[in-house]
Amino acid sequence: MNSLILKIATRLILILMLLFSVFLLFRGHNEPGGGFIAGLVAASAFSLYVMANGPASLKKILYFDMHYWLATGLSCCLVSGMIGVFSIKPFLKGEWLHMGIVQIGTPTLFDIGVYVTVIAAVMMIVLSLEQKPKGDR
């Protein structure tokens, strides 16, 4: 798509949607939201960016291949579950670290893993749909 207005507006919309997705990610433990819906919002922002600027420009801003992002997200989920096992508790048992008024726990790490995994999976689908067929010129 060659729309100058869409290309310019996408830069602002991308930033706003990513900020909103981070808000949803960290809000999700006490109220609606969390890693999955935040990942979908971020993936839709990146999808809009791909439609406006093309897949090559997305690969420039994300630096790594989507397979690495997917592996990172799944690793975060696995590590958050194994922390409970190393504490001689059940798999995915929540462990919390209290730092003043801030509580950081394994559910937050799990949500971050889900967030990254959802973004990577959706973007792999979008990028595969954006590729031209080999026989097509």
C-alpha positions in Angstrom: 0.0 0.0 0.0 1.4 3.4 -1.0 -0.5 5.9 1.2 1.6 8.7 2.6 -1.0 9.5 5.2 -1.1 5.9 6.4 2.8 5.8 6.6 2.9 9.0 8.7 0.0 8.1 10.9 1.3 4.6 11.5 4.4 5.9 13.3 2.2 7.7 15.9 -0.3 4.9 16.1 2.4 2.3 16.6 3.8 4.1 19.6 0.4 4.7 21.2 -0.7 1.1 20.7 2.5 -0.3 22.1 2.2 1.9 25.2 -1.4 0.7 25.6 -0.3 -2.9 25.3 2.3 -2.5 28.0 -0.4 -0.9 30.2 -2.7 -3.9 29.6 0.2 -6.3 30.3 1.0 -4.9 33.8 -2.7 -4.2 34.7 -3.8 -7.7 34.1 -3.2 -9.3 37.5 -5.8 -7.3 39.4 -8.1 -6.2 36.7 -9.0 -7.4 33.1 -6.0 -7.6 30.8 -2.8 -9.5 30.8 -0.3 -11.0 28.5 -2.6 -12.5 25.9 -4.7 -9.4 25.1 -1.7 -7.1 25.4 0.2 -9.3 22.9 -2.8 -9.1 20.5 -2.8 -5.3 20.8 0.9 -5.1 20.1 0.7 -7.6 17.2 -2.1 -5.5 15.7 0.1 -2.4 15.9 3.0 -4.2 14.2 0.5 -5.6 11.6 -0.6 -2.1 10.8 3.0 -1.1 10.5 3.7 -4.0 8.1 0.7 -3.0 5.9 1.9 0.6 5.7 5.6 0.1 5.3 6.2 -3.5 4.2 7.7 -6.5 6.0 11.3 -5.5 5.4 10.9 -2.3 7.5 9.4 -4.4 10.4 12.4 -6.7 10.4 14.6 -3.6 10.8 12.8 -2.4 13.9 12.5 -5.8 15.6 16.2 -6.7 15.0 15.7 -10.5 15.5 13.8 -13.2 13.6 10.4 -14.1 14.9 11.6 -17.6 15.8 14.0 -16.0 18.4 11.1 -13.9 19.9 9.0 -17.1 20.1 11.7 -19.0 21.8 12.3 -16.2 24.2 8.6 -16.0 25.2 8.3 -19.7 25.7 11.5 -19.7 27.8 10.0 -17.0 30.0 6.9 -19.1 30.6 9.0 -22.2 31.3 11.3 -20.3 33.7 8.4 -18.8 35.6 7.0 -22.3 36.1 10.4 -23.8 37.1 11.0 -21.2 39.9 8.2 -22.9 41.9 9.7 -26.3 41.2 13.1 -25.2 42.5 11.3 -23.9 45.7 9.9 -27.4 46.2 6.4 -26.3 45.3 4.2 -27.3 42.4 4.9 -26.2 38.8 3.7 -22.7 38.0 3.2 -21.9 41.7 3.4 -18.2 42.2 6.4 -16.8 44.0 6.4 -13.1 45.0 9.3 -10.7 45.8 8.2 -7.7 47.9 10.2 -4.6 47.2 8.5 -1.8 49.2 5.1 -1.1 47.6 6.0 -3.0 44.5 5.3 -6.8 44.3 7.1 -8.7 41.5 6.2 -12.3 41.0 6.4 -15.3 38.7 2.9 -14.5 37.3 4.4 -11.3 35.9 7.2 -13.2 34.2 4.6 -15.7 32.8 2.5 -12.9 31.4 5.6 -11.3 29.8 6.4 -14.7 28.2 2.8 -15.0 26.9 3.0 -11.4 25.6 6.2 -12.1 23.6 4.9 -15.4 22.4 1.6 -14.0 21.1 3.4 -11.2 19.3 5.8 -13.6 17.7 3.2 -16.1 16.6 0.9 -13.5 15.1 3.7 -11.7 13.4 5.0 -15.0 11.9 1.5 -15.5 10.4 1.3 -11.9 9.2 4.7 -12.0 7.6 4.1 -15.3 5.9 0.9 -13.8 4.4 2.8 -10.8 3.2 5.3 -12.8 1.3 4.9 -13.1 -2.4 4.6 -16.6 -3.8 7.8 -17.9 -5.5 6.1 -18.4 -8.8 4.5 -15.0 -8.8 6.5 -12.0 -10.3 
